[in-house]
C-alpha cells in the first residue's frame, strides 16, 4: 500500500501540532500561573490569620491564668488576714492603743482601802475621767464579803488600769437594812457618774464563787474589758 506523503514536509512524516504553542497557549499558561499564585497567596493569608487567632487566644488564656493566680493569691492573703488569730491580735493592738489614748496606761494593781466617807468621795471625784472605779461595799461579818475581797485582790493585779477600792458599809453610811439584805455590793463609777450598781452579788454568783466568776460577771455586764484583749 502506498502512503500519501503529499502534505508531509520534505524528508519526514507529518508532526502532531501542540495545543500549548503559539500566542494563545502562552496566555493561557500565564493565566493559570497567576491563578495558582493568587490561590497560594490566599491560602497563605488564611494560614496567617488562623495562626494569629491561635496566638491571640493563647495569649488571652495566659493572661486570664495570670489574673486567676493573682486573685487566688489575694484570696489566700485575705483569708489569712481574716483568720481568728489575726483578728484577735489586731483587736488586742487596737484595744491597747485605745487604752493608752484614754489614759488607761495608769497602773493601780491593788485594792485601795477607804477608811472615811471623804476618802470615798475623793476616790470617785478626783480620778481621771477615763478610769473605771469599782468599789466594794462590804461588812466584815459576812463570809461572802470576805470572799469577794479576796477575788478583787486577784482582779486588781490582773487589771491594773482599773481602780479597785473597798469601804465598810457603816463607814459608807449604809442603812442597817441594806447591810443586812444588800451585801456584798459593787458600785462602779466613771467620770464621777455611777455606771453600775450591783447589790447582793450572791444572787448572781452563788455563795461559793471565785475570782474568775467575778471577772466573767463584770465582763458580761460591760464593766471591764477582757484582759486577754490588751495584755
C-alpha positions as CSV (number, residue, x, y, z in Angstrom):
1,X,0.0,0.0,0.0
2,X,1.3,3.4,-1.0
3,X,1.5,6.1,1.5
4,X,0.3,9.6,0.8
5,X,3.1,11.9,1.5
6,X,2.0,14.9,-0.4
7,X,1.2,17.1,2.7
8,X,4.3,16.0,4.7
9,X,7.3,18.1,4.9
10,X,10.3,17.1,3.0
11,X,12.4,14.4,4.5
12,X,9.9,13.1,7.1
13,X,6.4,12.2,8.4
14,X,3.8,14.9,9.4
15,X,4.2,16.1,13.0
16,X,1.3,16.4,15.5
17,X,0.8,20.1,16.5
18,X,1.0,21.1,20.2
19,X,-2.0,22.9,21.9
20,X,0.3,24.9,24.2
21,X,2.3,26.6,21.5
22,X,1.6,29.9,19.9
23,X,0.3,33.1,21.5
24,X,-2.9,31.7,22.8
25,X,-1.2,28.9,24.6
26,X,1.3,31.2,26.2
27,X,-1.5,33.4,27.5
28,X,-3.4,30.5,29.0
29,X,-0.3,29.2,30.7
30,X,0.4,32.6,32.1
31,X,-3.2,33.0,33.3
32,X,-3.0,29.6,35.0
33,X,0.3,30.5,36.7
34,X,-1.2,33.8,38.0
35,X,-4.3,31.9,39.3
36,X,-2.2,29.4,41.2
37,X,-0.1,32.2,42.6
38,X,-3.2,34.0,43.8
39,X,-4.5,30.8,45.4
40,X,-1.2,30.3,47.1
41,X,-1.4,33.9,48.5
42,X,-5.0,33.4,49.6
43,X,-4.1,30.1,51.4
44,X,-1.0,31.7,53.0
45,X,-3.2,34.6,54.2
46,X,-5.8,32.2,55.6
47,X,-3.0,30.3,57.4
48,X,-1.5,33.6,58.7
49,X,-4.9,34.7,60.0
50,X,-5.6,31.3,61.6
51,X,-2.1,31.4,63.3
52,X,-2.7,35.0,64.5
53,X,-6.0,34.0,66.0
54,X,-4.4,31.0,67.7
55,X,-1.7,33.1,69.2
56,X,-4.2,35.7,70.3
57,X,-6.3,33.0,72.0
58,X,-3.2,31.6,73.7
59,X,-2.1,35.0,74.9
60,X,-5.6,35.8,76.2
61,X,-5.7,32.5,78.1
62,X,-2.3,33.0,79.6
63,X,-3.4,36.5,80.8
64,X,-6.5,35.0,82.3
65,X,-4.5,32.4,84.0
66,X,-2.2,35.0,85.5
67,X,-5.2,37.1,86.7
68,X,-6.7,34.0,88.2
69,X,-3.5,33.1,90.0
70,X,-3.3,36.7,91.3
71,X,-6.8,36.6,92.5
72,X,-6.2,33.3,94.3
73,X,-3.1,34.8,96.0
74,X,-5.2,37.7,97.1
75,X,-8.0,35.4,98.4
76,X,-5.4,33.4,100.3
77,X,-3.9,36.5,101.8
78,X,-7.3,37.9,102.7
79,X,-8.3,34.6,104.3
80,X,-5.1,34.7,106.4
81,X,-5.8,38.3,107.4
82,X,-9.3,37.3,108.5
83,X,-8.1,34.4,110.5
84,X,-9.1,34.2,114.1
85,X,-5.6,34.6,115.3
86,X,-5.0,37.7,113.2
87,X,-8.3,39.3,114.3
88,X,-7.6,38.7,118.0
89,X,-4.1,40.1,117.6
90,X,-5.5,43.2,115.8
91,X,-8.1,43.6,118.4
92,X,-5.5,43.5,121.2
93,X,-3.4,46.1,119.4
94,X,-6.4,48.4,118.9
95,X,-7.5,47.9,122.5
96,X,-4.1,48.7,123.8
97,X,-3.9,51.8,121.6
98,X,-7.3,53.0,122.8
99,X,-6.4,52.4,126.4
100,X,-3.3,54.4,126.0
101,X,-5.2,57.2,124.4
102,X,-7.8,57.3,127.1
103,X,-5.4,57.3,130.0
104,X,-5.6,53.6,130.8
105,X,-1.9,53.3,131.0
106,X,-2.2,54.4,134.6
107,X,-1.4,51.5,136.9
108,X,-3.1,50.7,140.3
109,X,-2.7,46.9,140.9
110,X,-4.1,46.8,144.4
111,X,-7.4,47.3,146.2
112,X,-7.5,50.6,148.0
113,X,-9.0,50.7,151.5
114,X,-11.3,53.6,152.0
115,X,-11.5,54.5,155.7
116,X,-13.7,57.6,155.7
117,X,-16.5,59.0,153.7
118,X,-14.2,61.8,152.5
119,X,-11.9,59.2,151.1
120,X,-14.8,57.6,149.3
121,X,-15.7,60.9,147.7
122,X,-12.1,61.7,146.7
123,X,-11.7,58.2,145.2
124,X,-14.6,59.0,142.8
125,X,-14.3,62.7,142.2
126,X,-10.5,63.1,141.9
127,X,-9.9,60.3,139.4
128,X,-9.2,60.5,135.7
129,X,-12.5,60.6,133.8
130,X,-11.4,57.6,131.7
131,X,-10.7,55.4,134.7
132,X,-13.2,52.8,135.8
133,X,-13.6,52.7,139.5
134,X,-15.0,49.6,141.2
135,X,-15.9,49.9,144.9
136,X,-16.9,47.0,147.1
137,X,-19.3,47.9,149.9
138,X,-18.7,45.1,152.5
139,X,-19.4,44.0,156.0
140,X,-16.7,42.2,158.0
141,X,-19.0,39.7,159.5
142,X,-20.3,38.4,156.1
143,X,-18.4,35.4,154.6
144,X,-19.5,36.4,151.0
145,X,-17.9,39.9,151.5
146,X,-14.6,38.3,152.7
147,X,-14.7,36.1,149.6
148,X,-15.3,39.0,147.3
149,X,-12.5,41.0,148.8
150,X,-10.1,38.1,148.0
151,X,-11.4,37.9,144.5
152,X,-10.9,41.7,144.0
153,X,-7.3,41.4,145.2
154,X,-6.7,39.0,142.4
155,X,-8.5,41.1,139.8
156,X,-6.7,44.3,140.8
157,X,-3.4,42.7,140.0
158,X,-4.7,41.3,136.7
159,X,-6.4,44.6,135.7
160,X,-4.0,47.3,136.9
161,X,-5.6,50.0,134.8
162,X,-8.9,49.7,136.8
163,X,-9.1,51.3,140.2
164,X,-10.4,48.8,142.8
165,X,-11.4,50.0,146.3
166,X,-13.4,48.8,149.3
167,X,-15.2,50.5,152.1
168,X,-17.1,49.2,155.1
169,X,-20.8,49.6,154.8
170,X,-21.1,51.5,158.1
171,X,-18.3,54.0,157.0
172,X,-20.1,54.5,153.7
173,X,-23.3,55.4,155.7
174,X,-25.4,52.5,154.5
175,X,-28.6,51.6,156.4
176,X,-28.9,48.6,158.6
177,X,-31.4,47.1,156.3
178,X,-29.1,47.5,153.3
179,X,-26.2,46.0,155.3
180,X,-28.4,43.0,156.1
181,X,-30.0,42.5,152.7
182,X,-27.9,44.2,150.0
183,X,-24.3,43.0,150.6
184,X,-21.9,42.2,149.1
185,X,-22.4,45.1,146.7
186,X,-20.3,46.7,144.0
187,X,-20.6,50.3,142.9
188,X,-19.0,51.3,139.6
189,X,-18.1,54.8,138.7
190,X,-16.6,56.6,135.7
191,X,-16.2,60.3,135.2
192,X,-17.9,60.8,138.6
193,X,-21.0,59.0,137.2
194,X,-22.5,55.8,138.7
195,X,-22.5,53.3,135.8
196,X,-23.0,50.1,137.7
197,X,-24.9,49.3,140.9
198,X,-24.8,45.6,141.8
199,X,-26.3,44.5,145.1
200,X,-26.4,41.2,146.9
201,X,-24.0,39.6,144.3
202,X,-24.6,36.2,145.8
203,X,-27.8,36.1,143.8
204,X,-25.7,36.1,140.6
205,X,-22.5,34.4,141.9
206,X,-24.0,31.9,144.4
207,X,-22.5,31.6,147.9
208,X,-19.4,29.8,146.5
209,X,-17.5,31.8,143.9
210,X,-14.0,32.6,142.6
211,X,-12.2,35.5,141.0
212,X,-12.9,34.1,137.6
213,X,-16.6,34.2,138.3
214,X,-16.4,37.8,139.4
215,X,-14.4,38.6,136.3
216,X,-16.9,37.0,134.0
217,X,-19.7,38.8,135.7
218,X,-18.0,42.2,135.2
219,X,-17.2,41.4,131.6
220,X,-20.8,40.3,130.8
221,X,-22.2,43.5,132.3
222,X,-19.8,45.7,130.3
223,X,-17.8,47.0,133.3
224,X,-14.4,45.7,132.3
225,X,-12.9,44.5,129.0
226,X,-11.3,41.0,129.0
227,X,-7.6,41.5,129.8
228,X,-6.8,39.0,127.0
229,X,-7.7,41.7,124.5
230,X,-4.9,44.1,125.6
231,X,-2.4,42.2,127.7
